[in-house]
Amino acid sequence: MKVRFSTIRRCVCTFLLTSAVGAVSLQAQSFNSVHDFSGGDGANPLNGLTAASNGLLYGTASSGGASGNGAIYRFNTTSSKLTVVYSFKGGTDGASPQSFLIEDTAGRFYGTTSAGGAHDVGTVYRLAGTSETVLHSFGGKSDGSGPEAGLAIDSAGNLYGTTASGGAYGNGTVFMLSHQGSVWKEQILYNFGTGTDAATPVGGVTLDSAGNLYGTTSAGGAYGLGTVFELTKASGWAETILYSFQDSDDGAVPYAGLVADGAGNFYGAATEGGSQGGGTVFELTPSGSNWNFSVVQSVPGWGISGSFRNVVLDASGNIYATTHCDGNYNAGTVYELTPSGQSWTYTLLYTFTGGNDGLYSYSNLVIHDGKLYGTTKQGGTSGDGVLFEVTP
């Protein structure tokens, strides 16, 4: 079985940052490493967790498990017990899951693997209890390959996602899986082209109330440094570039997808650039038939150390996210952005040391009972990553 590595560019941290540049760096009230991955229970999680309707948290690990090809796990925050729900075998069932999970109204979970499947270039799967079913195996050519992001689901149960490569031009796709009974059918909604129309979507897509899709690409656009795009359903899934990144104060190379607030605004993150070098968190605000782009915060850092996964908003409009390769020990951080009038206040909640507390967080965060939960790819007592808890 061929193991496919993520298209995400990794930085080599060679500089010791003695202080975070910019706003005040205040440590969290508390940080706990609540689980150390050790291989058999999963290893190297490249995404965070999902708060399920049963009160538990569910996540994926990109390697480890019974066969070493990754695992799906659940975590009980009350007992701090982690249970492996499914271990990927690395064959037609998929391998190397890098996405977060989504849950439907029946309590079933959906995700993607970046490898494995019938053609070893990834799958879309469903988890019901402890039973995994592959809904689609990517072919690696016209239908896309290498999905890294989580999925979106509409009220009819259709699934939407992206592949980072493949498609008609080799630069990735946006796809939909629809079903009639137990039969699932893939439809390619858009093939990313030669670059100016965007390329290489690492993040997933977000649905609005009209069924239109919004997302980011890590390359392409007017400057070749990534985009924010819209696919309009009423126009037969026509693409519109809402913003092209320039690698100045606006940032560059967004890997994270978009998150909507209750007012119809979208928030996302770029991994590079910005005035402080660690990428940016940005906002897109609707204005008639157009969108206004603004930088919420330039993230302190060095090189490509910005937020790799989706930010999360709480009920008060605060934003929380992680970085993977900055902070006092170049091991990553957890931070908060708090709205303050027309500006935002940056607060450093935690700096990883790279030891037992974890190393390199590529994770989104989930809010559960007032606490933030996420993962690190490495570190911990076994070096296979940790599941952590932060009280902001």
C-alpha positions as CSV (number, residue, x, y, z in Angstrom):
1,M,0.0,0.0,0.0
2,K,1.4,3.4,-1.0
3,V,1.3,5.9,1.8
4,R,0.5,9.4,0.5
5,F,2.0,12.3,2.4
6,S,0.1,15.5,2.8
7,T,0.5,18.3,0.2
8,I,0.9,20.7,3.1
9,R,4.3,22.3,3.1
10,R,6.0,21.8,6.5
11,C,8.4,24.3,7.9
12,V,11.7,23.4,9.5
13,C,11.9,25.4,12.7
14,T,15.4,26.6,13.0
15,F,14.9,29.9,14.9
16,L,14.2,30.2,18.6
17,L,11.6,33.0,19.1
18,T,12.1,34.5,22.5
19,S,8.9,36.4,22.4
20,A,5.7,36.6,20.4
21,V,5.5,39.7,18.3
22,G,2.5,41.9,18.6
23,A,-0.3,41.8,21.2
24,V,0.2,40.7,24.8
25,S,1.0,37.0,25.3
26,L,-0.9,35.7,28.3
27,Q,-0.9,32.1,29.2
28,A,-4.1,30.1,29.6
29,Q,-5.6,29.6,33.0
30,S,-4.9,25.9,32.6
31,F,-3.4,23.4,30.1
32,N,-3.7,19.7,30.3
33,S,-2.3,16.9,28.1
34,V,-5.3,14.6,28.5
35,H,-4.1,11.8,26.3
36,D,-0.8,10.6,24.9
37,F,-1.1,8.7,21.6
38,S,1.2,5.7,21.6
39,G,0.7,4.0,18.2
40,G,-1.8,1.3,18.8
41,D,-4.4,3.9,19.7
42,G,-3.4,6.1,16.8
43,A,-0.5,8.4,16.0
44,N,0.2,11.7,14.4
45,P,-3.2,13.3,14.3
46,L,-3.3,16.0,11.6
47,N,-6.7,17.4,12.5
48,G,-8.8,18.1,15.6
49,L,-12.0,16.8,17.0
50,T,-15.8,17.0,16.5
51,A,-18.2,17.3,19.4
52,A,-20.8,14.6,18.8
53,S,-24.5,14.5,19.8
54,N,-23.7,11.8,22.4
55,G,-21.5,14.2,24.4
56,L,-18.2,12.6,23.3
57,L,-15.5,14.0,21.0
58,Y,-14.5,12.1,17.9
59,G,-11.3,12.5,15.8
60,T,-8.9,10.8,13.5
61,A,-5.2,9.9,13.6
62,S,-3.3,9.8,10.3
63,S,-1.2,6.8,11.3
64,G,-1.1,4.1,14.0
65,G,-4.0,2.0,15.0
66,A,-4.1,-1.8,14.7
67,S,-2.6,-1.9,11.2
68,G,-0.6,1.4,11.3
69,N,-2.7,3.0,8.6
70,G,-4.7,5.4,10.9
71,A,-7.6,5.3,13.2
72,I,-10.9,6.8,14.3
73,Y,-11.2,7.4,18.0
74,R,-13.6,8.8,20.5
75,F,-12.8,10.6,23.7
76,N,-14.8,11.0,26.9
77,T,-13.9,14.3,28.6
78,T,-15.4,13.2,31.9
79,S,-13.3,10.0,32.3
80,S,-10.4,11.1,30.0
81,K,-10.7,7.8,28.3
82,L,-9.8,7.4,24.6
83,T,-11.3,4.5,22.7
84,V,-10.3,3.4,19.2
85,V,-13.6,3.0,17.2
86,Y,-12.0,1.9,13.9
87,S,-8.5,1.1,12.6
88,F,-7.9,1.4,8.9
89,K,-6.5,-1.6,7.3
90,G,-4.8,0.3,4.4
91,G,-6.6,-1.5,1.6
92,T,-9.9,-0.7,0.0
93,D,-11.2,0.7,3.3
94,G,-8.8,3.6,3.1
95,A,-5.6,4.8,4.8
96,S,-4.1,8.0,6.3
97,P,-7.2,9.9,7.4
98,Q,-6.4,13.6,7.7
99,S,-9.8,15.1,7.9
100,F,-12.1,16.0,10.8
101,L,-15.5,14.2,11.0
102,I,-19.0,15.4,10.5
103,E,-22.1,13.9,12.0
104,D,-25.6,13.4,10.5
105,T,-28.9,13.5,12.2
106,A,-28.8,9.7,12.7
107,G,-25.5,9.8,14.6
108,R,-23.3,8.5,11.8
109,F,-20.0,10.1,10.9
110,Y,-18.4,11.0,7.6
111,G,-14.8,11.7,6.6
112,T,-12.1,11.2,4.0
113,T,-8.8,9.4,3.8
114,S,-6.0,10.7,1.7
115,A,-4.8,7.2,0.6
116,G,-6.1,3.7,0.3
117,G,-9.3,2.8,-1.4
118,A,-9.7,0.9,-4.7
119,H,-7.0,3.0,-6.4
120,D,-4.9,4.0,-3.4
121,V,-5.6,7.7,-3.8
122,G,-8.2,8.2,-1.1
123,T,-11.8,7.6,-0.1
124,V,-15.0,9.1,1.4
125,Y,-16.3,6.9,4.2
126,R,-19.1,6.6,6.7
127,L,-18.8,5.3,10.2
128,A,-21.9,3.8,11.9
129,G,-21.1,2.5,15.3
130,T,-17.9,0.7,14.8
131,S,-18.7,-0.3,11.1
132,E,-16.9,1.6,8.3
133,T,-18.4,1.8,4.8
134,V,-16.5,3.3,1.8
135,L,-19.0,5.5,-0.1
136,H,-16.5,6.5,-2.8
137,S,-13.0,5.5,-3.9
138,F,-11.3,8.2,-5.9
139,G,-9.8,7.1,-9.2
140,G,-6.9,9.6,-9.2
141,K,-7.7,11.2,-12.6
142,S,-10.9,12.9,-13.6
143,D,-12.7,12.4,-10.3
144,G,-9.8,13.7,-8.1
145,S,-7.4,12.3,-5.7
146,G,-5.9,12.9,-2.3
147,P,-8.7,14.5,-0.2
148,E,-7.3,16.1,3.0
149,A,-10.3,18.1,4.2
150,G,-13.5,17.3,6.1
151,L,-16.8,17.3,4.4
152,A,-20.0,19.4,4.4
153,I,-23.5,18.0,4.5
154,D,-26.8,19.5,3.3
155,S,-30.3,18.9,4.6
156,A,-30.8,16.1,2.0
157,G,-27.7,14.2,3.3
158,N,-25.6,15.0,0.2
159,L,-21.9,15.4,0.9
160,Y,-19.6,18.0,-0.4
161,G,-15.8,18.1,-0.3
162,T,-12.5,18.8,-2.1
163,T,-9.6,16.9,-3.5
164,A,-6.2,18.5,-3.3
165,S,-5.1,17.0,-6.7
166,G,-6.5,15.2,-9.7
167,G,-9.5,16.3,-11.7
168,A,-9.5,17.3,-15.4
169,Y,-6.4,19.6,-15.0
170,G,-4.6,17.9,-12.1
171,N,-5.1,20.9,-9.7
172,G,-7.9,19.5,-7.6
173,T,-11.7,19.4,-7.5
174,V,-14.9,20.2,-5.6
175,F,-17.2,17.2,-5.6
176,M,-20.6,16.1,-4.4
177,L,-21.7,12.7,-3.3
178,S,-25.5,12.1,-3.6
179,H,-27.3,8.9,-2.7
180,Q,-30.4,6.9,-3.6
181,G,-30.8,4.3,-0.9
182,S,-27.4,2.6,-0.4
183,V,-26.0,3.8,-3.8
184,W,-23.8,6.8,-3.7
185,K,-22.8,8.7,-6.9
186,E,-20.0,11.2,-7.3
187,Q,-20.4,14.4,-9.3
188,I,-17.6,16.8,-10.0
189,L,-18.9,20.3,-9.4
190,Y,-15.7,22.1,-10.4
191,N,-12.2,21.3,-11.8
192,F,-9.6,23.8,-10.8
193,G,-7.6,24.8,-13.9
194,T,-4.2,26.1,-14.7
195,G,-3.9,28.4,-11.7
196,T,-5.5,31.8,-12.3
197,D,-8.9,30.3,-11.4
198,A,-7.3,28.8,-8.2
199,A,-5.6,25.5,-7.5
200,T,-4.9,22.9,-4.8
201,P,-7.7,23.1,-2.3
202,V,-6.5,21.7,1.0
203,G,-9.4,23.0,3.1
204,G,-13.0,21.9,2.6
205,V,-16.1,23.8,1.5
206,T,-18.9,25.6,3.4
207,L,-22.5,25.8,2.4
208,D,-24.7,28.9,2.7
209,S,-28.5,28.9,3.1
210,A,-29.0,29.0,-0.7
211,G,-26.8,25.9,-1.3
212,N,-23.8,27.9,-2.7
213,L,-20.3,26.6,-1.8
214,Y,-17.4,28.7,-0.4
215,G,-13.8,27.6,0.2
216,T,-10.1,28.4,-0.2
217,T,-7.3,27.1,-2.4
218,S,-3.6,27.1,-1.3
219,A,-2.4,28.1,-4.8
220,G,-3.5,29.8,-7.9
221,G,-5.4,33.0,-8.3
222,A,-4.0,36.3,-9.6
223,Y,-0.7,36.0,-7.8
224,G,-0.4,32.3,-7.5
225,L,-0.6,32.4,-3.7
226,G,-4.1,31.1,-3.1
227,T,-7.7,32.3,-3.2
228,V,-11.1,32.4,-1.6
229,F,-13.7,31.2,-4.1
230,E,-17.5,30.7,-4.4
231,L,-19.4,28.1,-6.5
232,T,-22.8,29.4,-7.3
233,K,-25.5,26.7,-7.5
234,A,-28.0,28.7,-9.5
235,S,-25.4,29.2,-12.2
236,G,-24.6,25.6,-12.6
237,W,-21.7,25.7,-10.2
238,A,-19.9,28.6,-11.8
239,E,-16.8,29.7,-10.0
240,T,-16.1,33.3,-8.8
241,I,-12.8,34.3,-7.2
242,L,-13.7,36.4,-4.2
243,Y,-10.1,37.2,-3.2
244,S,-6.6,36.5,-4.4
245,F,-3.8,36.5,-1.8
246,Q,-0.7,38.7,-2.5
247,D,1.7,37.7,0.4
248,S,1.8,41.2,1.8
249,D,-0.2,42.2,4.9
250,D,-3.1,40.0,3.7
251,G,-1.2,36.7,4.0
252,A,-0.7,33.8,1.6
253,V,-1.3,30.1,1.1
254,P,-4.5,29.4,3.0
255,Y,-4.9,25.8,4.0
256,A,-7.8,26.3,6.3
257,G,-11.4,26.4,5.1
258,L,-14.0,29.0,5.9
259,V,-16.2,29.3,9.0
260,A,-19.5,31.3,8.9
261,D,-20.9,33.4,11.7
262,G,-24.6,34.1,12.3
263,A,-24.4,37.3,10.2
264,G,-23.2,35.7,7.0
265,N,-19.6,36.6,7.4
266,F,-16.8,34.1,6.7
267,Y,-13.6,33.7,8.7
268,G,-10.4,31.9,7.5
269,A,-6.7,31.7,8.0
270,A,-3.6,31.9,5.8
271,T,-0.4,30.1,6.8
272,E,2.2,32.6,5.5
273,G,2.8,36.3,5.2
274,G,1.0,39.1,7.1
275,S,2.8,41.9,8.9
276,Q,4.1,39.6,11.6
277,G,5.2,36.7,9.4
278,G,3.0,33.9,10.8
279,G,0.1,34.2,8.4
280,T,-3.2,35.9,9.0
281,V,-6.8,35.4,10.2
282,F,-9.1,37.2,7.7
283,E,-12.8,38.0,7.4
284,L,-15.0,38.2,4.3
285,T,-18.1,40.4,4.7
286,P,-21.0,40.5,2.2
287,S,-21.6,43.9,0.6
288,G,-24.4,43.8,-1.9
289,S,-23.3,41.5,-4.7
290,N,-19.6,41.8,-3.6
291,W,-17.5,40.8,-0.7
292,N,-15.1,42.9,1.4
293,F,-11.9,41.3,2.6
294,S,-10.2,42.4,5.8
295,V,-7.4,41.1,8.0
296,V,-8.6,40.4,11.5
297,Q,-5.1,39.6,12.8
298,S,-1.6,39.1,11.6
299,V,-0.3,36.1,13.6
300,P,3.1,36.2,15.2
301,G,5.5,33.6,13.8
302,W,8.3,32.7,11.4
303,G,7.8,31.4,7.9
304,I,4.8,29.1,7.3
305,S,3.8,28.8,11.0
306,G,0.2,30.1,10.7
307,S,-3.1,28.3,11.4
308,F,-3.4,25.3,9.2
309,R,-7.0,24.2,10.1
310,N,-10.3,26.0,10.5
311,V,-10.7,28.6,13.2
312,V,-13.5,28.2,15.7
313,L,-15.9,31.0,16.9
314,D,-17.7,31.0,20.3
315,A,-21.1,32.5,21.1
316,S,-19.5,35.8,21.9
317,G,-17.7,36.1,18.6
318,N,-14.2,35.2,19.9
319,I,-11.9,33.3,17.6
320,Y,-9.7,30.4,18.6
321,A,-7.0,28.6,16.6
322,T,-3.6,26.9,16.8
323,T,-0.3,27.4,15.0
324,H,2.2,24.6,14.4
325,C,5.7,26.1,14.3
326,D,6.1,29.3,16.3
327,G,6.0,30.4,19.9
328,N,8.9,30.5,22.4
329,Y,10.0,27.0,21.5
330,N,9.0,26.8,17.8
331,A,6.6,24.0,18.8
332,G,3.3,25.7,18.2
333,T,0.7,27.8,20.1
334,V,-3.0,28.1,21.0
335,Y,-4.3,31.6,20.7
336,E,-7.5,33.7,21.0
337,L,-8.8,36.8,19.1
338,T,-11.3,38.9,21.0
339,P,-13.3,41.6,19.2
340,S,-12.8,45.1,20.7
341,G,-14.7,47.8,18.9
342,Q,-13.3,48.0,15.3
343,S,-10.2,45.9,16.2
344,W,-9.2,42.6,17.7
345,T,-7.1,41.7,20.7
346,Y,-4.6,38.8,20.3
347,T,-4.0,36.6,23.4
348,L,-1.5,33.8,23.5
349,L,-3.2,31.1,25.5
350,Y,-0.5,28.5,25.4
351,T,3.0,27.8,24.0
352,F,4.0,24.2,23.4
353,T,7.4,23.3,24.6
354,G,7.8,20.3,22.2
355,G,8.1,17.8,25.0
356,N,5.4,15.9,26.9
357,D,2.9,18.7,26.2
358,G,3.0,18.2,22.5
359,L,4.8,19.4,19.3
360,Y,3.3,20.9,16.1
361,S,-0.4,21.4,16.3
362,Y,-2.0,21.2,12.9
363,S,-5.4,20.9,14.6
364,N,-8.6,22.8,14.6
365,L,-10.1,23.4,18.0
366,V,-13.5,22.3,19.4
367,I,-15.3,24.0,22.3
368,H,-16.8,21.6,24.8
369,D,-18.1,22.5,28.2
370,G,-16.2,25.8,28.1
371,K,-12.9,24.3,27.3
372,L,-10.9,24.0,24.1
373,Y,-9.7,20.6,22.8
374,G,-7.2,19.9,20.1
375,T,-4.3,17.7,19.1
376,T,-0.6,17.9,18.2
377,K,1.0,15.8,15.5
378,Q,4.1,14.9,17.6
379,G,5.4,15.1,21.1
380,G,4.0,13.5,24.3
381,T,5.5,10.6,26.2
382,S,5.7,8.4,23.1
383,G,6.3,11.1,20.5
384,D,3.1,10.2,18.6
385,G,1.2,13.3,19.6
386,V,-1.2,14.4,22.3
387,L,-4.8,15.3,22.8
388,F,-4.8,18.5,24.9
389,E,-7.3,20.7,26.8
390,V,-7.0,24.4,27.3
391,T,-9.2,26.6,29.5
392,P,-9.3,30.1,28.0
